[in-house]
Amino acid sequence: MIDNQAAPNNSRILLRDIWPIENTSDYKIHFARRNEDGVQPLEIWVRNKNDWQSWQETKGKRNYFNRPFIFSLIDFYHEKDIWLFGGIFRVVKRLSDRYKVELLAEGAPFIGRLKLRSPYRSRQTRVKFENYYNEFTVEEILREPYSGRIFPGYEDIDLSFDELETIVGHNLPDWRAALESVKGVYLITDGKTGRQYVGSAYGEQGIWSRWSEYADSGHGGNDELRTLVKKEGVKYCHANFRLALLEQRSARTPSEVILNRERFWKDILRTRVTHGKQGLNRN
């Protein structure tokens, strides 16, 4: 595994050192980042490779992919300035409303494993490859293709709704084992309005079971959240919802203890609708 994070500049490994690419003018880079609906391409890549390919096929008003090949990079948004290699695609057809592309074998061993460092900030996501090829540094080569973030510990859980879908949809074993083994109280925050919802999980399979319901529906059966999702759609959850664990308790903890702790946090954070615009809890 290559790790350049602590290495001095003169010992950094460049992309060109491990992967010489001729005719760089034949490529466009796709710096794939979170879209307007709040969907992270990293989560799309983990969940469904066909959906990931469709990200390369999206065509705006201009013909940005006007070269034969796309060098595709995914914003590894958990780490600043890091991009995960998502494959090289050949543009097969340029239709009026979309592109038709195919994934090539070139660079296949690096897909989902090669992490590159680039401080790219421009709003334009589809740019000329030759302008950046010589500047990419190799941050790391993973032993296995990336399959989701490793469980960070109970105190550091901060999940977007998009990532929650990935974790539950792929049944990530470390997350499931950790969340199944505890009961607890959690917080959902609407990043657009600042409104918050406090909930609890005290049944079998603990937090995992309860959060799986949110991943499935967006609202988990809660009245105020159900109303919000019905009005705005599940895409609103992707764009705005974040989940955190306020506290966890042993699976042997009596349900009444968990419910008391839920009431405590509702009072502290003032999340009941009676508190005005701040609350998403109806009781």
Sequence and secondary structure as in RCSB ss.txt:
>XXXX:A:sequence
MIDNQAAPNNSRILLRDIWPIENTSDYKIHFARRNEDGVQPLEIWVRNKNDWQSWQETKGKRNYFNRPFIFSLID
FYHEKDIWLFGGIFRVVKRLSDRYKVELLAEGAPFIGRLKLRSPYRSRQTRVKFENYYNEFTVEEILREPYSGRI
FPGYEDIDLSFDELETIVGHNLPDWRAALESVKGVYLITDGKTGRQYVGSAYGEQGIWSRWSEYADSGHGGNDEL
RTLVKKEGVKYCHANFRLALLEQRSARTPSEVILNRERFWKDILRTRVTHGKQGLNRN
>XXXX:A:secstr
    TTS GGG  BHHHH   S GGGEEEEEE   TT   HHHHHHH HHHHHHHHHB  SS    SSEEEEEEE
 TTSTTEEEEEEEEEEEEE SSBEEEEE STTGGGTTTEEEE     S  EEEGGGTGGG EEEEE SS   S  
   GGG EEEHHHHHHHHHTT HHHHHHHHTEEEEEEEEETTT  EEEEEE STTHHHHHHHHHHHHSSTT HHH
HHHHHHH HHHHHHHEEEEEEEEEETTS HHHHHHHHHHHHHHHT BGGG TTB B  
